[in-house]
Amino acid sequence: MTEKKQDLLALRDLVVRYHVQGKPRTYLTAVRGVSLQIAPGEIYGLVGESGSGKSSLAHAILKLVPVESGQILLQGQDLGAVGKTEFNKARREVQLVFQDSLAALSPRRTIRQTIIEPLNHFKLGETSQREGKVIEALETVGLDPALKHRYPGDLSGGQRQRVALARALVTEPALIIADEPVSSLDVSVQAHIIKLILELRERLGIAFLFVSHDLAVVQQLADRIGVMYLGKLVEEASANSLFNQPSHPYTRSLLAAVPVADPHHPPPIVLTGEPPSPLTPPAGCVFHKRCPESIASCALTEPEEFLVDGPGKQSANGVNLKSAEHRVKCHLCNPKKP
């Protein structure tokens, strides 16, 4: 029997809450008990509307936002239970790429200064070796090393995002968290960055947590996809299974809203209504007030997680996943429903 590999990253019942300013006893819960796993070398897509909790979950992994409860395990190590020194050692294994590269890169630092900063911070290699690491990182993302003396404002949007990737890569991490990294780019530039991410995974074996609201982009990249709504992970499956057999009404609504460049194709369906406030989430299923298929039990009890039979049990894109089952939290998927 083949031994299963340890998860690179595992979140267990993660809860993220923010204190509401001016209201001493009022908290906004952005992430509500989310559990997921990412295997070494896997690209995991996290999708959902704005305000669904995607970025809060991603930033909580790096302690950029407060974690109320739950566990964050990196290669089996509980990051919430380690001291500052141990966390810093683990931190070099996880790097973050932000959405807006112009805002994320200091305008006062050259590209060289930007990329060398993580090496200096983590004291990686001898000082004499770090210059070579900068050049290597630029070449890895397809940039001319001569650009190292330029400033972010001198570069195009696509070049800046490549610099952001180079800065993330220079510490040789096991996981890169990419938070909407292509949403501000033109479609043609997006395609180049998507191709680059796939090449980096192929060449270096790096895993990605790819956060996006754009399902068309995620479909091109992800091995598995998690769908979030109002802080909950409502569906999780391989990309193939999710797009061919969406099981949660929210997932089907998102897919139906994706425009198709075909004049004979039905127009996209726009999901009606706004998500409820996370300050006052509804009882029962968090989606039931907008769900076109809602039944009586949806408003009364929170749905359990059910396993959906189908192609989701197969690994995607050749990655040996520890778990690729198709899971959904929906009363309609209960095999015992009347």
Secondary structure, DSSP 8 states (H G I E B T S, - for coil): -------SEEEEEEEEEEE-TT-TT-EEEEEEEEEEEE-TT-EEEEE-STTSSHHHHHHHHTTSS---EEEEEETTEEGGGS-HHHHHHHHTTEEEE-S-HHHHS-TTS-HHHHHHHHHHHHT-S-HHHHHHHHHHHHHHTT--GGGGGS-GGGS-HHHHHHHHHHHHHTT--SEEEEESTTTTS-HHHHHHHHHHHHHHHHHH--EEEEEES-HHHHHHH-SEEEEEETTEEEEEEEHHHHHHS--SHHHHHHHHTS--S-TTS-------S----TTS--SSSTTTTT-TT--GGGGTS---EEEE-SGGGS-STT---S---EEEE-GGG-TT--
